């Protein structure tokens, strides 16, 4: 494995950890810390250094589109500021090619959790279905697309874990 590949996998692992922390923190405290957004952006800068420039331009386009749309949603009171910033940062990794998949998975997780606890079973069912779809898609992708799908899958898994924790520990929330 080449050094750029090792760096990419290290970034994937670190980003997964950052997103897991953000997901659990958002579920438990309804807040996404700014450091998770900054860490995601910093990881993308390193990712961009070890990745071909042609993809990075598409990534920047995805990040700008994601920020513009989610800022509008934030302004309308649909999502929080942290949701908007973190989604735009993660969209950089997804690029335009996987932005729709990232949006779909994030929308399912956010909509169902935002619908509050009476709908947890449905949320868990939908999230598990999204994870299954991502696993199938990841089997047919290679390189950075597989890594982007793996990030999304990990974020969904952590969201499922957070929902199950909240359901099983109602007094901790």
C-alpha positions as CSV (number, residue, x, y, z in Angstrom):
1,X,0.0,0.0,0.0
2,X,1.4,3.4,-1.0
3,X,1.8,6.3,1.4
4,X,-1.1,8.2,-0.1
5,X,-3.3,5.2,0.4
6,X,-2.3,4.9,4.0
7,X,-3.0,8.6,4.5
8,X,-6.4,8.2,2.9
9,X,-7.3,5.3,5.1
10,X,-6.1,7.2,8.2
11,X,-8.2,10.2,7.2
12,X,-11.2,7.9,6.7
13,X,-10.8,6.5,10.2
14,X,-10.4,9.9,11.7
15,X,-13.3,11.4,9.9
16,X,-15.5,8.5,11.0
17,X,-14.5,9.1,14.6
18,X,-15.3,12.8,14.2
19,X,-18.7,12.1,12.6
20,X,-19.5,9.5,15.3
21,X,-18.8,12.1,18.0
22,X,-20.9,14.7,16.2
23,X,-23.8,12.3,15.7
24,X,-23.9,11.1,19.3
25,X,-23.4,14.6,20.7
26,X,-26.2,15.9,18.4
27,X,-28.6,13.1,19.5
28,X,-27.9,13.5,23.2
29,X,-27.4,17.3,23.5
30,X,-28.9,18.6,20.2
31,X,-25.6,20.4,19.4
32,X,-22.8,19.7,16.9
33,X,-19.6,21.2,18.2
34,X,-17.7,23.6,15.9
35,X,-14.5,21.6,16.4
36,X,-16.1,18.7,14.5
37,X,-16.7,20.9,11.5
38,X,-13.2,22.4,11.7
39,X,-11.7,18.9,12.1
40,X,-13.6,17.7,9.0
41,X,-12.4,20.6,7.0
42,X,-8.8,20.0,8.1
43,X,-9.1,16.4,7.2
44,X,-10.4,17.4,3.8
45,X,-7.4,19.6,3.2
46,X,-5.0,16.7,3.9
47,X,-7.2,14.5,1.7
48,X,-7.1,17.0,-1.1
49,X,-3.3,17.1,-0.9
50,X,-3.0,13.4,-1.5
51,X,-5.7,13.2,-4.1
52,X,-5.8,14.3,-7.8
53,X,-6.9,17.9,-8.4
54,X,-9.6,17.1,-10.9
55,X,-11.7,15.5,-8.2
56,X,-11.0,18.2,-5.7
57,X,-12.7,20.8,-7.9
58,X,-15.8,18.7,-8.0
59,X,-15.6,18.3,-4.3
60,X,-15.5,22.1,-3.8
61,X,-18.5,22.4,-6.0
62,X,-20.3,19.8,-3.9
63,X,-19.3,21.6,-0.7
64,X,-20.6,25.0,-2.1
65,X,-23.9,23.5,-3.3
66,X,-24.3,21.7,0.1
67,X,-23.6,24.9,2.0
68,X,-25.9,27.1,-0.1
69,X,-28.8,24.6,0.2
70,X,-28.3,23.9,3.9
71,X,-27.8,27.6,4.7
72,X,-31.2,28.2,3.2
73,X,-32.6,25.4,5.3
74,X,-31.0,26.9,8.4
75,X,-32.4,30.3,7.6
76,X,-35.8,28.8,7.3
77,X,-35.4,27.0,10.6
78,X,-35.5,23.5,9.2
79,X,-32.0,22.5,10.3
80,X,-29.5,23.8,12.8
81,X,-26.3,25.7,12.1
82,X,-24.2,22.8,13.0
83,X,-26.1,20.5,10.7
84,X,-25.6,22.9,7.9
85,X,-21.8,23.4,8.4
86,X,-21.0,19.7,9.1
87,X,-23.1,18.6,6.0
88,X,-21.2,21.0,3.8
89,X,-17.8,19.8,5.2
90,X,-18.7,16.2,4.6
91,X,-20.0,17.0,1.1
92,X,-16.5,17.9,0.2
93,X,-15.5,14.2,0.7
94,X,-18.5,13.0,-1.2
95,X,-18.1,15.2,-4.2
96,X,-20.8,15.8,-6.8
97,X,-20.8,12.1,-7.8
98,X,-22.0,11.0,-4.3
99,X,-23.7,14.1,-3.1
100,X,-27.2,12.7,-3.8
101,X,-26.4,9.5,-1.8
102,X,-25.0,11.6,1.1
103,X,-28.1,13.8,1.0
104,X,-30.4,10.8,0.9
105,X,-28.8,9.1,3.9
106,X,-28.5,12.3,5.9
107,X,-32.1,13.2,5.2
108,X,-33.4,9.9,6.4
109,X,-31.4,10.1,9.6
110,X,-32.2,13.7,10.3
111,X,-35.9,13.5,9.4
112,X,-36.6,10.4,11.4
113,X,-34.7,11.6,14.4
114,X,-36.2,15.0,14.2
115,X,-39.7,13.4,14.3
116,X,-38.9,12.5,18.0
117,X,-39.0,9.3,19.9
118,X,-42.5,7.9,19.1
119,X,-41.1,7.2,15.6
120,X,-37.8,5.6,16.7
121,X,-38.7,2.1,15.4
122,X,-39.5,3.5,12.0
123,X,-36.3,5.6,12.1
124,X,-34.2,2.5,12.9
125,X,-35.9,0.5,10.2
126,X,-35.2,3.2,7.6
127,X,-31.6,3.8,8.8
128,X,-30.9,0.0,8.6
129,X,-32.4,0.0,5.1
130,X,-30.1,2.9,4.1
131,X,-27.1,1.2,5.5
132,X,-27.9,-2.0,3.6
133,X,-28.2,0.0,0.3
134,X,-24.9,1.8,1.0
135,X,-23.2,-1.6,1.7
136,X,-24.4,-2.9,-1.7
137,X,-23.3,0.3,-3.4
138,X,-19.9,0.3,-1.7
139,X,-19.3,-3.3,-3.0
140,X,-19.4,-1.8,-6.6
141,X,-17.3,1.3,-6.0
142,X,-13.6,1.7,-5.6
143,X,-11.2,4.3,-4.2
144,X,-12.6,7.5,-2.9
145,X,-16.2,6.7,-3.8
146,X,-16.0,3.6,-1.6
147,X,-14.4,5.7,1.2
148,X,-17.2,8.3,0.9
149,X,-19.8,5.6,1.1
150,X,-18.0,4.0,4.0
151,X,-18.1,7.4,5.8
152,X,-21.8,7.7,5.2
153,X,-22.4,4.1,6.3
154,X,-20.4,4.7,9.5
155,X,-22.3,7.9,10.3
156,X,-25.6,6.1,9.8
157,X,-24.4,3.2,12.0
158,X,-23.4,5.7,14.7
159,X,-26.8,7.4,14.4
160,X,-28.5,4.0,14.8
161,X,-26.4,3.3,17.9
162,X,-27.3,6.8,19.3
163,X,-31.0,6.3,18.8
164,X,-30.8,2.8,20.4
165,X,-28.9,4.3,23.3
166,X,-31.4,7.1,23.7
167,X,-34.3,4.6,23.6
168,X,-32.7,2.3,26.1
169,X,-31.5,5.1,28.5
170,X,-34.3,7.7,28.5
171,X,-33.1,9.3,31.7
172,X,-29.7,10.2,30.3
173,X,-31.2,12.6,27.7
